[in-house]
Amino acid sequence: MWDQLADLYATYQSTIAFIGINSLLALSVYTTLSCGQLALGNAGFSAIGAYAAALLTMQAHWPFPLAILAAVAVPAVVAVPLGLPVLRIRGIFLAIATIGFGEVVRLGLVNWDYVNGAQGIVAIPQKTELWMIYLAVAAALFVLARLRGSKWGFALEAIREDEPAARTMGIATTRYKLAMLVLGAALAGLAGGFEAHFTFMVAPNGFGFGRVVDMLVYAVVGGSQIYWGPVVGAAFLTLLPEILREVAPLVGIEPGPLRLLVNGLVLLAVILFLPNGMVSLPRRIAEWRAARVAARSAA
């Protein structure tokens, strides 16, 4: 049995690792959503963290723990001058501005010869281990859980529900929003540093607009109203391609098109029937059952 478990672990080690990495990316989006801000510059922050860690490991010969700390710190520092102006706008304009930041980072890396341009950095030492990734996810969840129900958490909720009213009540809205943007940037940079040292390489095209959409979908599908919802969404959507790879030959469809179809159907179903994400599914099932019982009793 242990040999079978070892073989199973070896087969799905990459998937298990990316569940954790994608969970960190989803949580990085959740941090700003928790205060009502649709900031989508996380792919840029992740790229900064990935490249910073890779360069420090390979060029400066830093120990891996210090390189990972830099992957956290550098995007967090970059988020401060970015956040001060862009967090004064809201909604779709904030999303566009932060997507633009991510594209600036990506195009800058594409045209930077020192990091090999569009081809990226290869032969990065594989230093990331699964326990490191999941320790980071657990730490992030612990911090977000501590915020929930605290004075800080109530302030974030007030900003999300009605920012002008929160400002009238004396809440320093810009400070809170900037803090959550910095926290999200740190988590995205951490995910980037782990990914670079797990996949042996890092390239600019891995941090394009499609990656931004993936991060947002993880948070929305899982549930952006509670801190552990994005982790559920990341786990489900990371496992889904593996499941479809096994199912696709049975129905005579290529895995790629089937994945796109199923992803779209899942997102549509969540938006229509589970607006609070997959984490609300047990409660919705209980409500449906109660409604059916009530209807039968009335009949």
C-alpha positions in Angstrom: 0.0 0.0 0.0 2.8 2.4 0.9 4.4 1.8 -2.5 1.1 2.6 -4.2 0.8 5.8 -2.2 4.4 6.7 -3.1 3.7 6.2 -6.8 0.5 8.2 -6.6 2.4 11.0 -4.8 5.1 11.0 -7.5 2.5 11.1 -10.2 0.5 14.0 -8.8 3.3 15.9 -7.0 3.1 18.8 -9.5 -0.6 19.1 -9.2 -0.5 19.1 -5.4 2.2 21.8 -5.5 0.2 24.0 -7.9 -2.9 23.6 -5.7 -0.9 25.4 -3.0 0.6 28.0 -5.3 -2.7 28.8 -6.9 -4.2 29.1 -3.5 -1.7 31.8 -2.6 -2.5 33.6 -5.8 -6.2 33.3 -5.2 -5.7 34.7 -1.6 -3.7 37.6 -3.1 -6.8 38.6 -5.1 -9.1 38.0 -2.0 -7.2 40.5 0.1 -8.3 43.5 -2.1 -11.7 42.0 -2.7 -12.3 41.9 1.0 -12.4 45.7 1.0 -14.3 46.0 -2.2 -11.4 46.7 -4.5 -11.0 44.9 -7.8 -7.2 45.2 -8.1 -5.8 42.8 -10.8 -2.1 43.6 -10.8 -1.3 40.3 -9.0 0.3 38.7 -12.0 2.8 41.5 -12.1 3.6 41.1 -8.4 4.0 37.4 -8.9 6.4 38.0 -11.8 8.5 40.4 -9.7 8.7 37.9 -6.8 9.6 35.0 -9.2 12.3 37.0 -11.0 13.7 38.5 -7.7 14.0 35.1 -6.1 15.5 33.4 -9.2 18.1 36.1 -9.7 19.1 36.2 -6.1 19.5 32.5 -6.0 21.4 32.1 -9.2 23.3 35.3 -9.6 23.9 36.5 -6.0 23.9 33.0 -4.5 21.6 33.9 -1.7 20.2 31.0 0.4 16.8 30.0 -0.7 15.0 31.2 2.5 16.4 34.7 2.0 15.5 34.7 -1.7 11.9 33.8 -0.8 11.8 36.6 1.8 12.9 38.9 -1.0 10.2 37.5 -3.2 7.7 38.6 -0.5 9.3 42.0 0.3 10.1 43.4 -3.2 6.5 43.2 -4.6 5.2 44.5 -1.3 7.5 47.6 -1.6 6.5 48.1 -5.2 2.8 48.0 -4.2 3.1 51.1 -2.0 3.9 53.7 -4.8 1.5 51.9 -7.1 -1.3 51.8 -4.6 -1.2 55.4 -3.4 -2.5 56.8 -6.7 -4.5 53.9 -8.2 -6.5 53.2 -5.0 -8.1 56.6 -5.4 -10.2 55.1 -8.2 -12.7 52.3 -8.0 -14.4 49.5 -9.9 -13.5 48.9 -13.5 -11.1 51.8 -13.7 -9.0 50.3 -10.8 -9.1 47.0 -12.5 -7.8 48.5 -15.8 -5.1 50.5 -14.1 -3.8 47.5 -12.2 -4.0 45.2 -15.3 -1.9 47.9 -17.0 0.7 47.7 -14.3 0.9 43.9 -14.8 1.4 44.4 -18.6 4.1 47.0 -18.0 6.0 44.5 -15.8 5.6 41.7 -18.3 6.7 43.8 -21.3 9.6 45.2 -19.3 10.8 41.6 -18.6 10.3 40.7 -22.3 12.6 43.5 -23.3 15.2 43.1 -20.5 18.2 41.3 -22.0 19.7 40.7 -18.5 16.9 38.2 -17.7 17.0 36.6 -21.3 14.0 38.5 -22.5 11.0 36.5 -23.7 12.8 33.2 -23.2 13.1 33.8 -19.5 15.4 32.2 -16.9 16.0 28.5 -17.0 17.9 26.0 -14.9 16.6 27.5 -11.7 17.5 25.2 -8.8 14.5 23.3 -7.5 14.4 24.4 -3.9 10.6 24.5 -3.3 9.2 21.7 -1.3 5.5 20.9 -0.7 5.6 21.5 3.0 6.9 25.0 2.4 4.0 25.9 0.1 1.4 24.5 2.4 3.0 26.1 5.5 2.7 29.5 3.6 -1.0 28.8 2.7 -1.7 27.9 6.4 0.0 31.1 7.6 -1.9 33.2 5.1 -5.2 31.7 6.2 -4.3 32.2 9.9 -3.6 35.9 9.3 -6.8 36.4 7.3 -8.8 34.4 9.9 -7.4 36.7 12.7 -8.6 39.7 10.7 -12.1 38.4 10.5 -14.2 39.7 13.4 -11.4 42.1 14.5 -11.5 45.9 14.4 -9.5 45.8 11.2 -11.9 43.3 9.7 -14.9 45.4 10.6 -13.2 48.4 9.0 -12.6 46.4 5.8 -16.2 45.3 5.7 -17.4 48.8 6.1 -15.2 50.0 3.3 -16.5 47.2 1.1 -20.2 48.0 1.8 -20.0 51.8 1.6 -16.7 53.5 1.4 -18.0 57.1 1.6 -19.9 56.2 4.7 -16.9 54.5 6.2 -14.8 57.6 5.5 -17.4 59.7 7.2 -17.2 57.5 10.3 -13.5 58.3 10.6 -12.1 55.1 9.0 -8.8 55.8 7.1 -10.0 54.0 4.0 -6.8 54.7 1.9 -4.6 53.2 4.6 -6.7 50.0 4.9 -6.9 49.6 1.2 -3.2 50.1 0.7 -2.4 47.6 3.5 -4.5 44.9 1.8 -2.9 45.7 -1.6 0.5 45.3 0.0 -0.5 42.0 1.6 -1.9 40.7 -1.7 1.3 41.7 -3.5 3.4 39.9 -0.8 1.3 36.7 -1.3 1.5 36.9 -5.1 5.3 37.4 -4.9 5.6 34.4 -2.5 3.7 32.3 -5.0 5.9 33.4 -7.8 9.1 32.7 -5.8 7.9 29.2 -5.0 6.8 28.5 -8.6 10.1 29.6 -10.1 12.0 27.2 -7.8 9.6 24.4 -8.4 9.3 24.5 -12.2 13.0 25.2 -12.9 12.2 28.2 -15.1 10.4 31.5 -15.2 9.3 33.4 -18.3 7.3 36.6 -18.9 4.4 35.0 -20.8 3.6 33.0 -17.7 2.3 36.2 -16.1 0.0 37.5 -18.8 -3.6 38.5 -18.7 -4.7 34.9 -18.8 -3.0 34.3 -15.4 -4.9 37.3 -14.0 -8.2 35.8 -15.1 -7.3 32.5 -13.6 -6.6 34.1 -10.2 -9.9 36.0 -10.2 -11.8 32.9 -11.2 -10.3 30.9 -8.4 -11.5 33.5 -5.9 -15.0 33.9 -7.5 -15.7 30.2 -7.9 -14.5 29.3 -4.5 -16.2 32.2 -2.8 -14.8 35.7 -2.1 -17.0 36.4 0.9 -14.9 34.3 3.3 -11.2 34.0 3.6 -10.9 30.2 2.8 -13.2 30.3 -0.2 -10.5 31.1 -2.7 -8.5 28.1 -1.6 -11.5 25.9 -2.3 -11.8 27.4 -5.8 -8.1 27.1 -6.5 -8.1 23.4 -5.4 -11.1 22.6 -7.5 -10.0 24.3 -10.7 -6.5 23.0 -10.4 -7.7 19.4 -10.0 -10.3 19.8 -12.8 -7.8 19.5 -15.7 -6.4 16.3 -14.2 -9.9 14.8 -13.9 -10.8 15.9 -17.5 -7.6 14.4 -18.8 -8.9 11.0 -17.6 -12.5 11.6 -18.8 -11.8 13.2 -22.2 -10.8 10.0 -24.0 -13.9 8.3 -22.7 -16.1 10.8 -24.5 -13.9 11.2 -27.5 -13.0 14.9 -26.9 -9.6 16.5 -26.7 -8.8 17.5 -23.1 -8.0 21.1 -24.0 -11.3 22.1 -25.5 -13.2 20.1 -22.9 -11.4 22.0 -20.1 -12.4 25.3 -21.6 -16.0 24.2 -21.9 -16.2 22.8 -18.4 -14.4 25.9 -16.9 -17.0 28.2 -18.6 -19.9 26.0 -17.4 -18.6 25.9 -13.9 -18.1 29.7 -13.7 -21.6 30.3 -15.2 -23.2 27.9 -12.8 -21.5 29.6 -9.8 -22.6 33.0 -10.9 -26.2 32.0 -11.5 -26.8 29.6 -8.7 -24.0 30.2 -6.1 -23.2 33.9 -6.1 -21.2 33.4 -2.8 -19.1 30.6 -4.4 -18.7 26.9 -3.9 -18.4 27.3 -0.1 -22.1 28.3 0.0 -23.2 25.0 -1.7 -24.0 23.1 1.6 -26.1 26.0 2.8 -27.9 26.3 -0.5 -28.6 22.6 -0.6 -30.1 22.8 2.9 -32.3 25.8 1.8 -33.5 23.8 -1.3 -34.4 20.8 0.9 -36.2 23.0 3.4 -38.1 24.7 0.6 -39.1 21.3 -0.8 -40.3 20.0 2.6 -42.3 23.2 3.1 -43.9 22.9 -0.3 -44.9 19.3 0.4 -46.3 20.2 3.8 -48.3 23.0 2.2 -49.7 20.6 -0.4 
